[in-house]
Amino acid sequence: MASAEPFRVLLRMQVKRGCEEQFEKTWLDVGDAVTSHPACLGQWLSRSRDEDSVYYIISDWADEPRFREFETSERHRRHREQLHPYRSGGSMATMTVVAHLPGSATATTHREWEAAR
């Protein structure tokens, strides 16, 4: 039985200086290896504004067992192989999402948001 709360994986990836553009392109090109897995709920790539050449990759999964199955698969090994030439270091953290509060991003300014309340 699947957990009601998504299992989240946060990767911090240090990319070799000068390889950022190619890393981003490759990440997009090979991303379906992750997102097409039936337990993957989605994946996001973010570039740090505070640290040079640092990226954060967040992926949400239906549950931890199916993520672990993917993590040890040949499919995942091939995916990592494509990104490895750009990577100089990194780390991984896993977590269970316990709550989600959706935002109200429909107003374009704070004044519009206040007027709509």
CNS distance restraints for C-alpha pairs under 8 A (distance, minus, plus):
assign (resid   2 and name CA) (resid  62 and name CA) 6.76 0.50 0.50
assign (resid   2 and name CA) (resid  63 and name CA) 6.01 0.50 0.50
assign (resid   3 and name CA) (resid  62 and name CA) 7.10 0.50 0.50
assign (resid   3 and name CA) (resid  63 and name CA) 5.90 0.50 0.50
assign (resid   5 and name CA) (resid  62 and name CA) 7.63 0.50 0.50
assign (resid   5 and name CA) (resid  63 and name CA) 7.67 0.50 0.50
assign (resid   5 and name CA) (resid  96 and name CA) 6.44 0.50 0.50
assign (resid   5 and name CA) (resid  97 and name CA) 5.54 0.50 0.50
assign (resid   5 and name CA) (resid  98 and name CA) 6.20 0.50 0.50
assign (resid   6 and name CA) (resid  60 and name CA) 6.06 0.50 0.50
assign (resid   6 and name CA) (resid  61 and name CA) 5.56 0.50 0.50
assign (resid   6 and name CA) (resid  62 and name CA) 5.20 0.50 0.50
assign (resid   6 and name CA) (resid  63 and name CA) 5.94 0.50 0.50
assign (resid   6 and name CA) (resid  96 and name CA) 6.09 0.50 0.50
assign (resid   6 and name CA) (resid  97 and name CA) 5.55 0.50 0.50
assign (resid   7 and name CA) (resid  60 and name CA) 5.68 0.50 0.50
assign (resid   7 and name CA) (resid  61 and name CA) 5.02 0.50 0.50
assign (resid   7 and name CA) (resid  62 and name CA) 6.25 0.50 0.50
assign (resid   7 and name CA) (resid  63 and name CA) 5.20 0.50 0.50
assign (resid   7 and name CA) (resid  64 and name CA) 5.66 0.50 0.50
assign (resid   7 and name CA) (resid  94 and name CA) 7.36 0.50 0.50
assign (resid   7 and name CA) (resid  95 and name CA) 5.99 0.50 0.50
assign (resid   7 and name CA) (resid  96 and name CA) 4.74 0.50 0.50
assign (resid   7 and name CA) (resid  97 and name CA) 6.30 0.50 0.50
assign (resid   8 and name CA) (resid  58 and name CA) 6.98 0.50 0.50
assign (resid   8 and name CA) (resid  59 and name CA) 5.76 0.50 0.50
assign (resid   8 and name CA) (resid  60 and name CA) 4.49 0.50 0.50
assign (resid   8 and name CA) (resid  61 and name CA) 6.21 0.50 0.50
assign (resid   8 and name CA) (resid  94 and name CA) 5.74 0.50 0.50
assign (resid   8 and name CA) (resid  95 and name CA) 5.20 0.50 0.50
assign (resid   8 and name CA) (resid  96 and name CA) 5.91 0.50 0.50
assign (resid   8 and name CA) (resid  97 and name CA) 6.66 0.50 0.50
assign (resid   9 and name CA) (resid  57 and name CA) 7.91 0.50 0.50
assign (resid   9 and name CA) (resid  58 and name CA) 5.63 0.50 0.50
assign (resid   9 and name CA) (resid  59 and name CA) 5.28 0.50 0.50
assign (resid   9 and name CA) (resid  60 and name CA) 6.41 0.50 0.50
assign (resid   9 and name CA) (resid  92 and name CA) 7.06 0.50 0.50
assign (resid   9 and name CA) (resid  93 and name CA) 5.94 0.50 0.50
assign (resid   9 and name CA) (resid  94 and name CA) 4.58 0.50 0.50
assign (resid   9 and name CA) (resid  95 and name CA) 6.50 0.50 0.50
assign (resid  10 and name CA) (resid  56 and name CA) 6.79 0.50 0.50
assign (resid  10 and name CA) (resid  57 and name CA) 5.76 0.50 0.50
assign (resid  10 and name CA) (resid  58 and name CA) 4.66 0.50 0.50
assign (resid  10 and name CA) (resid  59 and name CA) 6.77 0.50 0.50
assign (resid  10 and name CA) (resid  92 and name CA) 5.70 0.50 0.50
assign (resid  10 and name CA) (resid  93 and name CA) 5.14 0.50 0.50
assign (resid  10 and name CA) (resid  94 and name CA) 6.19 0.50 0.50
assign (resid  11 and name CA) (resid  56 and name CA) 5.50 0.50 0.50
assign (resid  11 and name CA) (resid  57 and name CA) 4.99 0.50 0.50
assign (resid  11 and name CA) (resid  58 and name CA) 6.40 0.50 0.50
assign (resid  11 and name CA) (resid  90 and name CA) 7.08 0.50 0.50
assign (resid  11 and name CA) (resid  91 and name CA) 5.76 0.50 0.50
assign (resid  11 and name CA) (resid  92 and name CA) 4.49 0.50 0.50
assign (resid  11 and name CA) (resid  93 and name CA) 6.47 0.50 0.50
assign (resid  12 and name CA) (resid  54 and name CA) 7.01 0.50 0.50
assign (resid  12 and name CA) (resid  55 and name CA) 5.87 0.50 0.50
assign (resid  12 and name CA) (resid  56 and name CA) 4.68 0.50 0.50
assign (resid  12 and name CA) (resid  57 and name CA) 6.60 0.50 0.50
assign (resid  12 and name CA) (resid  90 and name CA) 5.14 0.50 0.50
assign (resid  12 and name CA) (resid  91 and name CA) 5.20 0.50 0.50
assign (resid  12 and name CA) (resid  92 and name CA) 6.31 0.50 0.50
assign (resid  13 and name CA) (resid  54 and name CA) 5.68 0.50 0.50
assign (resid  13 and name CA) (resid  55 and name CA) 5.10 0.50 0.50
assign (resid  13 and name CA) (resid  56 and name CA) 6.14 0.50 0.50
assign (resid  13 and name CA) (resid  57 and name CA) 7.68 0.50 0.50
assign (resid  13 and name CA) (resid  87 and name CA) 6.78 0.50 0.50
assign (resid  13 and name CA) (resid  88 and name CA) 7.76 0.50 0.50
assign (resid  13 and name CA) (resid  89 and name CA) 6.06 0.50 0.50
assign (resid  13 and name CA) (resid  90 and name CA) 4.31 0.50 0.50
assign (resid  13 and name CA) (resid  91 and name CA) 6.71 0.50 0.50
assign (resid  14 and name CA) (resid  53 and name CA) 5.87 0.50 0.50
assign (resid  14 and name CA) (resid  54 and name CA) 4.61 0.50 0.50
assign (resid  14 and name CA) (resid  55 and name CA) 6.46 0.50 0.50
assign (resid  14 and name CA) (resid  87 and name CA) 5.85 0.50 0.50
assign (resid  14 and name CA) (resid  88 and name CA) 5.44 0.50 0.50
assign (resid  14 and name CA) (resid  89 and name CA) 4.93 0.50 0.50
assign (resid  14 and name CA) (resid  90 and name CA) 5.50 0.50 0.50
assign (resid  15 and name CA) (resid  19 and name CA) 6.71 0.50 0.50
assign (resid  15 and name CA) (resid  20 and name CA) 6.45 0.50 0.50
assign (resid  15 and name CA) (resid  23 and name CA) 7.58 0.50 0.50
assign (resid  15 and name CA) (resid  53 and name CA) 5.18 0.50 0.50
assign (resid  15 and name CA) (resid  54 and name CA) 6.09 0.50 0.50
assign (resid  15 and name CA) (resid  55 and name CA) 7.47 0.50 0.50
assign (resid  15 and name CA) (resid  86 and name CA) 5.46 0.50 0.50
assign (resid  15 and name CA) (resid  87 and name CA) 4.44 0.50 0.50
assign (resid  15 and name CA) (resid  88 and name CA) 5.39 0.50 0.50
assign (resid  15 and name CA) (resid  89 and name CA) 7.13 0.50 0.50
assign (resid  16 and name CA) (resid  20 and name CA) 7.21 0.50 0.50
assign (resid  16 and name CA) (resid  53 and name CA) 6.78 0.50 0.50
assign (resid  16 and name CA) (resid  86 and name CA) 5.59 0.50 0.50
assign (resid  16 and name CA) (resid  87 and name CA) 5.79 0.50 0.50
assign (resid  16 and name CA) (resid  88 and name CA) 5.47 0.50 0.50
assign (resid  17 and name CA) (resid  53 and name CA) 6.10 0.50 0.50
assign (resid  19 and name CA) (resid  23 and name CA) 5.97 0.50 0.50
assign (resid  19 and name CA) (resid  86 and name CA) 6.01 0.50 0.50
assign (resid  20 and name CA) (resid  24 and name CA) 6.20 0.50 0.50
assign (resid  20 and name CA) (resid  53 and name CA) 6.50 0.50 0.50
assign (resid  20 and name CA) (resid  86 and name CA) 7.70 0.50 0.50
assign (resid  21 and name CA) (resid  25 and name CA) 6.30 0.50 0.50
assign (resid  22 and name CA) (resid  26 and name CA) 6.02 0.50 0.50
assign (resid  22 and name CA) (resid  86 and name CA) 7.92 0.50 0.50
assign (resid  23 and name CA) (resid  27 and name CA) 5.97 0.50 0.50
assign (resid  23 and name CA) (resid  83 and name CA) 6.81 0.50 0.50
assign (resid  23 and name CA) (resid  86 and name CA) 5.97 0.50 0.50
assign (resid  24 and name CA) (resid  28 and name CA) 6.31 0.50 0.50
assign (resid  25 and name CA) (resid  29 and name CA) 6.16 0.50 0.50
assign (resid  26 and name CA) (resid  30 and name CA) 6.10 0.50 0.50
assign (resid  26 and name CA) (resid  82 and name CA) 7.33 0.50 0.50
assign (resid  26 and name CA) (resid  83 and name CA) 6.87 0.50 0.50
assign (resid  27 and name CA) (resid  31 and name CA) 5.68 0.50 0.50
assign (resid  27 and name CA) (resid  83 and name CA) 6.91 0.50 0.50
assign (resid  30 and name CA) (resid  79 and name CA) 6.57 0.50 0.50
assign (resid  30 and name CA) (resid  82 and name CA) 7.57 0.50 0.50
assign (resid  31 and name CA) (resid  35 and name CA) 6.32 0.50 0.50
assign (resid  31 and name CA) (resid  79 and name CA) 7.92 0.50 0.50
assign (resid  32 and name CA) (resid  36 and name CA) 5.21 0.50 0.50
assign (resid  33 and name CA) (resid  37 and name CA) 6.99 0.50 0.50
assign (resid  33 and name CA) (resid  75 and name CA) 6.76 0.50 0.50
assign (resid  33 and name CA) (resid  76 and name CA) 7.24 0.50 0.50
assign (resid  33 and name CA) (resid  79 and name CA) 6.47 0.50 0.50
assign (resid  34 and name CA) (resid  40 and name CA) 6.92 0.50 0.50
assign (resid  34 and name CA) (resid  43 and name CA) 7.99 0.50 0.50
assign (resid  34 and name CA) (resid  76 and name CA) 7.41 0.50 0.50
assign (resid  34 and name CA) (resid  79 and name CA) 7.91 0.50 0.50
assign (resid  35 and name CA) (resid  40 and name CA) 5.54 0.50 0.50
assign (resid  35 and name CA) (resid  41 and name CA) 7.26 0.50 0.50
assign (resid  35 and name CA) (resid  42 and name CA) 6.02 0.50 0.50
assign (resid  35 and name CA) (resid  43 and name CA) 6.79 0.50 0.50
assign (resid  36 and name CA) (resid  40 and name CA) 7.06 0.50 0.50
assign (resid  37 and name CA) (resid  70 and name CA) 7.84 0.50 0.50
assign (resid  39 and name CA) (resid  61 and name CA) 5.50 0.50 0.50
assign (resid  39 and name CA) (resid  62 and name CA) 5.13 0.50 0.50
assign (resid  39 and name CA) (resid  63 and name CA) 7.31 0.50 0.50
assign (resid  39 and name CA) (resid  66 and name CA) 6.28 0.50 0.50
assign (resid  39 and name CA) (resid  67 and name CA) 7.11 0.50 0.50
assign (resid  40 and name CA) (resid  59 and name CA) 7.34 0.50 0.50
assign (resid  40 and name CA) (resid  60 and name CA) 6.10 0.50 0.50
assign (resid  40 and name CA) (resid  61 and name CA) 4.56 0.50 0.50
assign (resid  40 and name CA) (resid  62 and name CA) 6.40 0.50 0.50
assign (resid  40 and name CA) (resid  67 and name CA) 7.75 0.50 0.50
assign (resid  41 and name CA) (resid  59 and name CA) 7.29 0.50 0.50
assign (resid  41 and name CA) (resid  60 and name CA) 5.15 0.50 0.50
assign (resid  41 and name CA) (resid  61 and name CA) 5.20 0.50 0.50
assign (resid  41 and name CA) (resid  62 and name CA) 6.50 0.50 0.50
assign (resid  42 and name CA) (resid  59 and name CA) 5.66 0.50 0.50
assign (resid  42 and name CA) (resid  60 and name CA) 5.59 0.50 0.50
assign (resid  42 and name CA) (resid  61 and name CA) 7.45 0.50 0.50
assign (resid  43 and name CA) (resid  57 and name CA) 7.05 0.50 0.50
assign (resid  43 and name CA) (resid  58 and name CA) 5.54 0.50 0.50
assign (resid  43 and name CA) (resid  59 and name CA) 4.17 0.50 0.50
assign (resid  43 and name CA) (resid  60 and name CA) 6.51 0.50 0.50
assign (resid  44 and name CA) (resid  57 and name CA) 5.59 0.50 0.50
assign (resid  44 and name CA) (resid  58 and name CA) 5.18 0.50 0.50
assign (resid  44 and name CA) (resid  59 and name CA) 6.41 0.50 0.50
assign (resid  45 and name CA) (resid  55 and name CA) 6.96 0.50 0.50
assign (resid  45 and name CA) (resid  56 and name CA) 5.95 0.50 0.50
assign (resid  45 and name CA) (resid  57 and name CA) 4.69 0.50 0.50
assign (resid  45 and name CA) (resid  58 and name CA) 6.70 0.50 0.50
assign (resid  46 and name CA) (resid  55 and name CA) 5.56 0.50 0.50
assign (resid  46 and name CA) (resid  56 and name CA) 5.14 0.50 0.50
assign (resid  46 and name CA) (resid  57 and name CA) 6.35 0.50 0.50
assign (resid  47 and name CA) (resid  53 and name CA) 7.61 0.50 0.50
assign (resid  47 and name CA) (resid  54 and name CA) 6.14 0.50 0.50
assign (resid  47 and name CA) (resid  55 and name CA) 4.43 0.50 0.50
assign (resid  47 and name CA) (resid  56 and name CA) 6.34 0.50 0.50
assign (resid  48 and name CA) (resid  52 and name CA) 7.09 0.50 0.50
assign (resid  48 and name CA) (resid  53 and name CA) 7.50 0.50 0.50
assign (resid  48 and name CA) (resid  54 and name CA) 5.49 0.50 0.50
assign (resid  48 and name CA) (resid  55 and name CA) 5.64 0.50 0.50
assign (resid  48 and name CA) (resid  56 and name CA) 7.17 0.50 0.50
assign (resid  61 and name CA) (resid  66 and name CA) 7.64 0.50 0.50
assign (resid  61 and name CA) (resid  67 and name CA) 6.27 0.50 0.50
assign (resid  62 and name CA) (resid  66 and name CA) 7.38 0.50 0.50
assign (resid  62 and name CA) (resid  67 and name CA) 7.89 0.50 0.50
assign (resid  63 and name CA) (resid  67 and name CA) 6.52 0.50 0.50
assign (resid  64 and name CA) (resid  68 and name CA) 6.09 0.50 0.50
assign (resid  65 and name CA) (resid  69 and name CA) 6.18 0.50 0.50
assign (resid  66 and name CA) (resid  70 and name CA) 6.26 0.50 0.50
assign (resid  67 and name CA) (resid  71 and name CA) 6.02 0.50 0.50
assign (resid  68 and name CA) (resid  72 and name CA) 6.35 0.50 0.50
assign (resid  69 and name CA) (resid  73 and name CA) 6.38 0.50 0.50
assign (resid  70 and name CA) (resid  75 and name CA) 7.45 0.50 0.50
assign (resid  70 and name CA) (resid  76 and name CA) 6.32 0.50 0.50
assign (resid  71 and name CA) (resid  76 and name CA) 5.89 0.50 0.50
assign (resid  71 and name CA) (resid  77 and name CA) 7.97 0.50 0.50
assign (resid  72 and name CA) (resid  76 and name CA) 6.81 0.50 0.50
assign (resid  72 and name CA) (resid  77 and name CA) 7.49 0.50 0.50
assign (resid  73 and name CA) (resid  77 and name CA) 6.45 0.50 0.50
assign (resid  74 and name CA) (resid  78 and name CA) 6.25 0.50 0.50
assign (resid  75 and name CA) (resid  79 and name CA) 6.36 0.50 0.50
assign (resid  76 and name CA) (resid  80 and name CA) 6.17 0.50 0.50
assign (resid  77 and name CA) (resid  81 and name CA) 6.13 0.50 0.50
assign (resid  78 and name CA) (resid  82 and name CA) 6.57 0.50 0.50
assign (resid  79 and name CA) (resid  83 and name CA) 6.90 0.50 0.50
assign (resid  80 and name CA) (resid  84 and name CA) 5.89 0.50 0.50
assign (resid  81 and name CA) (resid  85 and name CA) 7.67 0.50 0.50
assign (resid  83 and name CA) (resid  87 and name CA) 6.80 0.50 0.50
assign (resid 107 and name CA) (resid 112 and name CA) 5.67 0.50 0.50
assign (resid 107 and name CA) (resid 113 and name CA) 5.21 0.50 0.50
assign (resid 108 and name CA) (resid 112 and name CA) 6.68 0.50 0.50
assign (resid 108 and name CA) (resid 113 and name CA) 7.57 0.50 0.50
assign (resid 109 and name CA) (resid 113 and name CA) 6.37 0.50 0.50
assign (resid 110 and name CA) (resid 114 and name CA) 6.18 0.50 0.50
assign (resid 111 and name CA) (resid 115 and name CA) 6.19 0.50 0.50
assign (resid 112 and name CA) (resid 116 and name CA) 6.17 0.50 0.50
assign (resid 113 and name CA) (resid 117 and name CA) 6.54 0.50 0.50
